[in-house]
């Protein structure tokens, strides 16, 4: 029982199961739990912009080398490009082979497109120039106020480089930002205490609102998507991790806390700060983590990529729209761009899909209506795959930069329980509330 | 005369007297002076979010521990709940006893509701979960940018607790936040030099726009409200203070500067930073002040509470709407909630009233129109009562925590002018600007000597 109180992941897992049960057996009560999940996601999201800022600035300032920042950024982008292309291709291949939509014979003219009107209007695609210009904030404070991660990242990189150039003159400011970073991560630790509550509420809402029954109607699609995601994680990411010298299953076990939180809330952002802390503790270099993970949340959405091609083919098959090989290549090309613009919010993948279908023009956008009911369930697997993909990206780029402490990483992966206990004692999870007696011993040791 | 012009409260008083004179003699000129008052309130408001942040954070981090923070917050909420409930009851009693609206025989269907449409749409009642979710900022910086006091308090609490948990690792950040706090209060001291102008402009506008004539029509309601507020302050709050070991009259004299600024601007927010500093100097513990005063500006609006019940009773009487006991209790229950969410802005009480009447549904919302003309005058007493109530709440909660330095408080209260002179010397009010021709050198040396 004491171990249970110590481990956040077990609490979250229990909460997810309890939420699913409540949602299934008492849908209306489950739906009413929604504010719990929303509140938790809001709690984490309010801190993401400042956490990204402090991590990136301290990381870059300590790295102290402009060339290196550029190199890490470039390597990260190259890696993202390769991995997401692979994910898109795999989604396309699975869509062709499994053909989850074949035989549904849906007439797009009879579909009620009003349910997706919000998505299709939100989803007009941006030109490259617009996208690049949008990375520059209108005003620095505005970028933080709106919580625009790419803009915050952009300003943080500038700030970090400038701070590094100041050398000794900047030490006081650097110390302050470093201290701020500690405070913010400590706040995250306090917030994580209510993670089980958030996971419970979000899960109860999802199951209560959409129900298990909605799973059955598109069972083949969902199964295909989950299987593909699983395959991607174990085979593709597994191979990548093997190259860096680590084992994927151990890695998954290492980030189980983050995985369960994302599973519960179906938002990969809710675990972003935790993931950053954990990757640093694994032995990845701090500046690499600071750059790669937030960037990855915009550019390295593996799960979303798989979903995009798979869903596109599904709609084509269900509406009996013939797609030639040339068109498939065109879809792939369009998605290569649109998948990068998809923000890491719940349902963000849906908007991107709408934009893509509109851009390709052949497959009826109204077909999206078929997916609405199950989108929330797809979102779970999407968010988890995205999360794992970004963790792996941080490891890979660190390794590529020869800044991965492999010894340390192996030791950490081999003994997850010890790492979690250490985290616990270091006070990442505020001890006082969970187990009062243990708190005193923790205080005694520090 | 010399003493009067040297002290801020004397200057503010002078500004108000001049304001009344200008507003009464030349109403159009008085109305045109509105920007002076609005400008001053804006100057103060722009600093409130950061001042709350630095005060709450340093307060919590210094005393440390979320347990204490939780206890203080809990005690504060209990105190607020008790104080505002008493205020709500007082409003009902005053309304029933004096019947300010009886015999007006207003037909609600013939009232022009256009004047209040802005308030009724703004006053949509929030559900409990919406309210709670609304306390969590979308993004931390956004909370400051939108100047949402509750969101800022929420983040400041988390920040302070985290900082306290970090101990020595957080020293650098704590020192920085403290410096920031000193800086902000210094900026506030500079802004306060303009308080006499702000009070002058706001009073000239109020008198010029609404005039003494507005008072006559609803004189009875205004009279009853002022009386109820006086009873609340001089009986209820006096008892609370007596329990803490202090005398009310001396306390009022001690915060006269804040009272006059609030009276002049009819916004209790414009004196919030000053009040926090002053109650702290009285001997209340800093973390308690840092928590209780900002929280009280959202949850401890005694003046607004009196106004809400009294005005509801008034509208019911004026429109001849009978209220059964059960209905009355329902209204009371709704008011217990809406009075807490009324933000501490000028006119905020009006929006809360609209929300309440809409929620209850029996008393015609159109009746609010009757109150539009005198709302500004009611607002004065509301803001003053809210201000005094928050000061007293800070004292009472400090006492409850066993952290009120009673010796010090008594000494401070018995010699208010010495405190003001000390403040003056410490440069809270910059000496050069306040009295140009007066012995500057001594003031300068003392200013530079303080930290």
Interface residues (C-beta under 8 A of the other chain):
Chain A: X35 X38 X39 X42 X43 X45 X46 X47 X48 X49 X50 X141 X142 X144 X145 X146 X147 X175 X176 X179 X180 X182 X183 X184 X186 X187 X189 X190 X191 X427 X430 X432
Chain B: X66 X67 X129 X132 X133 X136 X137 X138 X139 X140 X141 X142 X143 X144 X145 X146 X155 X158 X159 X161 X162 X163 X165 X166 X169 X170 X171 X172 X173 X176
